[in-house]
Amino acid sequence: MFSLLILAVIQGITEFLPISSSGHLVLVHNLLGDAQAAWEENLMLDVAVHVGTLFAVLIYFHKDILDMLSFRNLSMILRLIIGSIPVVIAGFILHKLQPEFLRSLEIMAWATIIFGILLWVSDRTKKQDKMLQEMSLWDSFLIGCAQCLALVPGTSRSGITMTAGRFLGFSRTESARFSLLLSIVALSGAGVLMGKDIIETGNAALTESVIWAAGLSFLTALGAIAVMMRFLERFSFAPFAIYRVVLGIALLAMIYSGML
């Protein structure tokens, strides 16, 4: 239980920051020893933390959500649908093919570095700092296509969508805002699957673990979102990019030394 809760906290903190949650989970798995086996045994716990992070997004952006539910912001609904279509198609194809190279720890480490550098480049390029109201359907589709790259572990879904937003000329906070709203579709699907699994297992102990994991990931994700959005109002993505490169190098060092 302790190991699972640690993993839930790590997932909650890193899910929406552009720093690759998968890279952190691999490091934590390594430090906790048997934690990885326990986590993989109960895959629904992995989904539980994603549900917790989903509620964090819904709470933080409740005004945007209410506007969309009341159909006062139909344009945003359409942008999110268009932006989600590419990753749904790509995810279905990859699920059928299940290429082995996507499970490579080495690829994950290199992706952490490469896309961290790309984040820095996108942030350094001169921008117009556009607002979401100026986002065209083509812009949302391109960001959605970029999100497909997150199917490669280490890329970071948040990181690559924010990178695409910056390349398209949107401000740091608006790029982050659209990235977080875009996550709602994928996380909602994961929540439906988790609920189905919990009902089918009827395991009270496992249900308790799921609740704890979801609760902790919710609290940590909500805090991480709030801190990141405040941070991006004044500072750049550079610290996140530097951190990613350091993390990727650490992962490669552990892989090539035989520790991973």
C-alpha positions in Angstrom: 0.0 0.0 0.0 2.8 2.4 0.9 4.5 1.9 -2.4 1.3 2.3 -4.4 0.5 5.6 -2.6 4.0 6.9 -3.3 3.5 6.1 -7.0 0.1 7.8 -6.9 1.6 11.0 -5.5 4.4 11.0 -8.1 1.9 10.4 -10.9 -0.3 13.2 -9.6 2.5 15.7 -9.4 4.0 14.9 -12.8 0.9 14.1 -14.9 0.3 17.7 -16.0 3.8 19.2 -15.7 5.7 19.0 -19.1 8.3 16.7 -17.5 7.2 13.1 -18.4 5.4 11.2 -15.8 6.6 7.8 -17.2 10.2 8.8 -16.7 9.6 9.5 -13.0 7.6 6.4 -12.5 10.5 4.3 -13.8 12.9 5.9 -11.4 10.5 5.4 -8.5 9.9 1.8 -9.5 13.6 1.3 -9.4 14.0 2.9 -6.0 11.1 1.0 -4.4 12.2 -2.3 -5.7 9.1 -4.6 -5.8 6.7 -1.7 -6.2 6.7 -2.1 -10.0 5.5 -5.7 -9.8 2.7 -4.6 -7.4 1.7 -1.7 -9.6 1.6 -3.9 -12.7 -0.4 -6.6 -10.9 -3.2 -4.1 -10.3 -3.3 -2.1 -13.5 -6.5 -0.5 -12.5 -4.6 1.4 -9.8 -2.6 3.0 -12.6 -5.9 4.1 -14.1 -7.1 5.3 -10.7 -4.5 8.0 -10.4 -5.5 9.2 -13.9 -9.1 9.5 -12.7 -7.8 11.5 -9.7 -6.0 13.8 -12.0 -9.1 14.1 -14.2 -11.0 15.5 -11.2 -8.2 17.9 -10.6 -8.6 19.3 -14.1 -12.4 19.5 -13.8 -12.1 21.4 -10.5 -9.4 23.8 -11.6 -11.1 24.6 -14.9 -14.7 24.4 -13.6 -15.7 27.7 -15.2 -14.5 26.5 -18.6 -16.3 23.2 -18.1 -19.6 24.8 -17.0 -19.4 27.1 -20.1 -19.0 24.1 -22.3 -21.7 22.1 -20.6 -24.2 25.0 -20.9 -23.2 25.3 -24.6 -22.0 28.8 -24.1 -18.6 27.9 -25.5 -19.3 25.6 -28.4 -16.2 26.6 -30.2 -14.0 25.2 -27.4 -16.0 21.9 -27.4 -15.3 21.6 -31.2 -11.6 22.4 -30.7 -11.3 19.7 -28.0 -13.1 17.1 -30.3 -10.9 17.9 -33.3 -7.8 17.9 -31.1 -8.7 14.4 -29.7 -9.4 12.6 -32.9 -5.8 12.0 -34.0 -4.7 10.4 -30.7 -7.8 8.2 -30.6 -7.0 6.9 -34.1 -3.2 6.5 -33.4 -3.9 4.8 -30.0 -6.3 2.3 -31.7 -3.6 1.4 -34.3 -0.8 1.1 -31.8 -3.1 -1.1 -29.6 -3.6 -3.4 -32.5 0.1 -3.5 -33.6 1.7 -3.3 -30.1 5.2 -2.5 -31.3 7.8 -3.7 -28.9 10.1 -0.7 -29.4 7.6 1.5 -27.5 8.4 -0.5 -24.4 12.1 0.3 -24.5 13.4 2.1 -21.5 16.2 3.5 -23.6 13.7 5.1 -26.1 11.8 6.6 -23.1 15.0 8.2 -21.7 16.0 9.6 -25.1 12.4 10.9 -25.7 12.6 12.6 -22.3 15.7 14.5 -23.4 14.8 15.2 -27.1 11.3 16.5 -26.4 12.6 18.5 -23.4 15.0 20.3 -25.8 12.1 20.8 -28.3 10.1 22.4 -25.5 12.9 24.8 -24.8 13.3 25.7 -28.6 9.5 26.3 -28.9 9.6 28.6 -26.0 12.6 30.6 -27.2 11.2 31.2 -30.7 9.5 34.6 -31.1 5.8 34.4 -30.6 2.6 36.4 -30.9 1.3 35.1 -27.6 -2.1 34.4 -29.0 -5.2 33.6 -26.8 -7.4 30.5 -27.1 -10.1 32.6 -28.6 -7.9 33.0 -31.7 -7.3 29.2 -32.0 -8.5 27.9 -35.3 -9.7 24.3 -35.9 -6.5 23.7 -37.9 -4.5 24.8 -34.8 -6.4 22.4 -32.6 -5.9 19.6 -35.1 -2.1 20.2 -35.3 -1.9 20.1 -31.5 -3.9 16.9 -31.5 -1.5 15.4 -34.0 1.4 16.4 -31.8 -0.4 14.7 -28.9 0.0 11.4 -30.8 3.7 11.6 -30.1 2.9 11.1 -26.4 2.1 7.5 -27.2 5.9 7.1 -27.1 6.8 6.8 -23.4 9.0 9.7 -22.2 7.5 12.3 -24.6 5.0 13.7 -22.0 1.5 14.4 -23.3 1.4 17.7 -21.5 4.9 18.6 -22.7 4.3 17.9 -26.4 0.9 19.7 -26.6 2.3 22.7 -24.8 5.3 22.6 -27.2 2.9 22.6 -30.2 0.9 25.4 -28.7 4.0 27.5 -28.3 5.2 26.8 -31.9 1.7 27.9 -33.1 2.2 31.2 -31.3 0.0 30.8 -28.2 1.1 32.2 -24.9 2.6 29.9 -22.2 -0.5 30.0 -20.0 -2.9 29.5 -23.0 -0.8 26.6 -24.3 -0.9 25.0 -20.9 -4.7 25.7 -20.5 -5.6 24.0 -23.8 -3.2 21.1 -23.0 -5.0 20.5 -19.7 -8.5 20.8 -21.2 -7.5 18.4 -23.9 -6.5 15.8 -21.3 -10.2 15.5 -20.2 -11.2 13.3 -23.1 -8.5 10.6 -22.6 -8.7 10.7 -18.8 -12.5 10.3 -18.9 -12.2 7.2 -21.0 -9.8 5.7 -18.6 -12.2 6.4 -15.7 -15.0 4.5 -17.4 -12.8 1.5 -17.8 -11.6 1.7 -14.1 -15.2 1.8 -12.9 -16.1 -1.3 -14.9 -13.1 -3.2 -13.5 -13.9 -2.3 -9.9 -17.4 -3.5 -10.2 -16.3 -6.7 -11.8 -13.6 -7.6 -9.2 -15.8 -6.8 -6.2 -12.5 -6.7 -4.2 -13.1 -4.4 -1.2 -9.4 -4.2 -0.4 -8.5 -3.3 -3.9 -11.4 -0.8 -4.0 -9.9 0.9 -0.9 -6.5 1.0 -2.6 -8.1 2.6 -5.7 -9.8 5.2 -3.6 -6.6 6.2 -1.8 -4.6 6.3 -5.0 -7.2 8.4 -6.8 -7.6 10.8 -3.8 -3.9 11.4 -3.4 -3.3 11.9 -7.1 -6.3 14.3 -7.2 -4.8 16.5 -4.4 -1.2 16.5 -5.8 -2.4 17.1 -9.4 -4.6 20.0 -8.3 -1.6 21.6 -6.5 0.7 20.9 -9.4 -1.7 22.6 -11.9 -2.2 25.6 -9.7 1.6 26.1 -9.2 2.4 25.6 -12.8 -0.2 28.0 -14.1 1.0 30.7 -11.6 4.6 29.9 -12.6 4.0 30.3 -16.3 2.4 33.8 -15.8 5.9 35.1 -14.9 8.5 32.6 -16.1 9.3 30.4 -19.1 9.3 26.7 -19.8 13.1 26.6 -19.5 13.3 25.1 -16.0 11.1 22.2 -17.1 13.2 21.7 -20.2 16.4 21.7 -18.2 14.9 19.3 -15.6 13.8 16.9 -18.4 17.3 16.8 -19.9 18.8 16.0 -16.5 16.2 13.3 -15.8 16.8 11.8 -19.2 20.6 11.7 -18.7 20.0 10.1 -15.2 17.8 7.5 -16.8 20.4 6.7 -19.5 23.1 6.5 -17.0 21.1 3.9 -15.0 20.2 2.0 -18.1 23.7 1.8 -19.5 25.2 1.0 -16.1 22.7 -1.9 -15.7 20.7 -0.4 -12.8 17.6 -0.4 -15.0 
